[in-house]
Amino acid sequence: MKNFLFAIALLFTGVTISQAQNTRRPDRQQIASIGDLKLQSGSVITDCKVGYRMYGQLNSTKSNVVLLLTWFGGTSSNNAGGDTWKAIDTTRYCLIIVDALGNGISSSPSNSIKQHGMQFPVFNIADMVESQHQLLTQKFGVSHVKAITGISMGGIQTFQWAVSYPDFMDALVPIVGSPQPTSFDLMLYSTFKNIVETDTEYNHGDYKVNPKISNANLLWELFLTSPSERVRTKSHDDFTKWFNGVKGSGHPDWNDTWYQITAIITHDISKPYNGSMKEAAAHIKAKMIIISSKQDHMVNPTPAIEFSKLLPDAKLVLIDSDAGHLAGNFGNATIRNSVIEILQ
């Protein structure tokens, strides 16, 4: 989702369990330290920090958690909102929104002191999931959750959760995510990454001031929705103002973006299973509602659709909207009702 629009101005704070369970300030950003995080590559994120926000209260058995995962460049603050509460009843469930590695809140190139910038170890989607699993088990003593969901990269992480920890949840709802990027997706993501890498102000990640990389912003905006939606919502006369606005928009941190897009590019839940999606699907135990957007130009729906056919009990929901990738949100009644349905 529009990662270049998200400004990050949040400070790290210490956290205790009692603070984590304090719901009187549900908008409070909290940070937990999970120690050194060993990555699948063998590298280590030193003193890994994981950001989160909690809404609602844990029940006595700590079994009412709904885990919401952040999209590309997104933070727990901009994944929360009124539409989220319509889908997830926080008087019944304890909603935990976890910041993904590399989003500038959890451990990232931009906020790491010992591993700053391009000294930060490269991580993947499975490493994001591992950091979240350690947060839940070590900090909250949660061994099983009611459901896991997320939009875009949050949906991608949800697919990874399905195979990384198949016994950990009752239900999974990946929204406009994918178990593996298509060649079309990889062309977009790799071109975006190449634009960043070849920008002179980016300087191979060794910059003092976060640069403006306008062409990367423009490319991302081009694929967020469909041509018909863009024609419908932006007139010929409005183009110059809109174009200049996108071109001049800021961006949280380009190194953080480089690391997260690299994680998305290398994502493939079938890797541990000799490249077999059928074998990966055989390990999934939770109920699934897989939600994709038919006109999605950002995350092609084909892999998610095909994967749903490998799960006899999974439900596939296809949104047909010219909003494309942006159709994947809790404001969409079909998506909201699907989440409500699986939580019953």
PyMOL commands that set and color helices and strands:
alter all, ss='L'
color gray80, all
select helices_A, chain A and resi 3-5+17-20+76-79+82-87+117-119+125-139+153-164+183-198+203-205+214-224+227-233+239-247+254-265+271-273+277-282+302-308+324-327+333-343
alter helices_A, ss='H'
color red, helices_A
select strands_A, chain A and resi 30-38+44-55+65-69+94-98+145-151+169-175+287-293+315-319
alter strands_A, ss='S'
color yellow, strands_A
deselect
rebuild
show_as cartoon
